[in-house]
C-alpha cells in the first residue's frame, strides 16, 4: 500500500520515462527484503550469505536492477 501511494504521488511529477518502473522495482525489492526476515528460509537452501536467505539475495539483486533502470533511463533522457 505504501509503495502504491508513493507511485501515485510521483506519477505526475516524473522527470523522465522509466522512473516509475525503476522506483517500483527498488521499492518492491526493499519491502520484500524486510519481509524475508520473518519467513523461514527454504529447507534445501537455508541461509545463503551469512544471515541472508536466498529471497533476500534476490531482493538485493532486484533493488540493484531498479537502480540500474533509473540510471540508464535518466542517462538516455539527457
Secondary structure, 3 states (H helix, E strand, C coil): CHHHHHHHHHCCCCCCCCHHHHHHHHHHHHHHHHHHHHCCCCCCCCEEECCEEHHHHHHHHHHHHHHHHHHHHHHHHC
